[in-house]
């Protein structure tokens, strides 16, 4: 499966950009890129929501029967 990290709309309105992608083989702790494009400083505490993880099925495509 493929995982996409997406910002919550309330965070996006503040100018916060959240990005990250995981692949099928990823088994470590998730990390993300967070960039503040707004004019205000923002502080988060553990447990505050920044975004969501969208998990999508990822089909395996074989080329030349490999």
GIRA-V22239 format. One record per residue. N is the residue number from 1. RES is the residue in one small letter. PSI is psi in radians with two decimals (999 if undefined). BURIAL is + if it has 24 or more other C-alpha atoms within 12 Angstrom, else -. D_FIRST is the distance of its C-alpha to the first C-alpha in Angstrom with 2 decimals. Layout:
# GIRA-V22239
n = [N & N]
res = [RES & RES]
psi = [PSI & PSI]
burial = [BURIAL & BURIAL]
d_first = [D_FIRST & D_FIRST]
This chain:
# GIRA-V22239
n = [1 & 2 & 3 & 4 & 5 & 6 & 7 & 8 & 9 & 10 & 11 & 12 & 13 & 14 & 15 & 16 & 17 & 18 & 19 & 20 & 21 & 22 & 23 & 24 & 25 & 26 & 27 & 28 & 29 & 30 & 31 & 32 & 33 & 34 & 35 & 36 & 37 & 38 & 39 & 40 & 41 & 42 & 43 & 44 & 45 & 46 & 47 & 48 & 49 & 50 & 51 & 52 & 53 & 54 & 55 & 56 & 57 & 58 & 59 & 60 & 61 & 62 & 63 & 64 & 65 & 66]
res = [x & x & x & x & x & x & x & x & x & x & x & x & x & x & x & x & x & x & x & x & x & x & x & x & x & x & x & x & x & x & x & x & x & x & x & x & x & x & x & x & x & x & x & x & x & x & x & x & x & x & x & x & x & x & x & x & x & x & x & x & x & x & x & x & x & x]
psi = [2.75 & 2.36 & 2.28 & 2.23 & 2.16 & 2.52 & 2.65 & 2.60 & -0.63 & -0.55 & -0.68 & -0.64 & -0.48 & -0.06 & 0.30 & 2.28 & 2.20 & 2.27 & 2.54 & 2.59 & 2.42 & 2.71 & -3.14 & -0.65 & -0.09 & 2.22 & 0.31 & -3.09 & 2.46 & 2.42 & 2.78 & 2.85 & 2.20 & 2.17 & 2.30 & 1.88 & -0.03 & 3.14 & -0.20 & 2.57 & 2.44 & 2.46 & 2.34 & 2.61 & 2.78 & 2.29 & -0.25 & 2.45 & 2.34 & -0.61 & -2.80 & 2.78 & 2.08 & 2.05 & 2.16 & 2.51 & 2.49 & 1.79 & 2.61 & 2.15 & 2.15 & 2.33 & 2.26 & 0.63 & 0.50 & 999]
burial = [- & - & + & + & + & + & + & - & - & - & + & - & - & - & - & + & + & + & + & - & - & + & - & - & - & - & - & - & - & - & - & - & - & - & - & - & - & - & - & - & - & - & - & - & - & - & - & - & - & + & + & - & - & - & - & - & - & - & - & - & - & - & - & - & - & -]
d_first = [0.00 & 3.77 & 6.61 & 10.06 & 13.24 & 15.93 & 19.60 & 21.48 & 24.09 & 26.93 & 25.80 & 25.33 & 28.88 & 30.20 & 28.96 & 26.08 & 23.18 & 19.89 & 17.14 & 14.14 & 10.75 & 8.36 & 6.37 & 4.92 & 8.62 & 9.63 & 11.72 & 14.49 & 15.83 & 14.40 & 16.89 & 17.60 & 20.27 & 22.82 & 25.78 & 28.74 & 30.27 & 32.61 & 36.16 & 35.83 & 34.77 & 32.08 & 31.71 & 28.87 & 29.18 & 26.74 & 25.13 & 25.64 & 22.80 & 21.78 & 18.72 & 15.57 & 11.86 & 10.04 & 6.49 & 5.62 & 4.64 & 4.76 & 7.95 & 9.80 & 13.10 & 16.11 & 19.12 & 22.51 & 21.20 & 19.82]
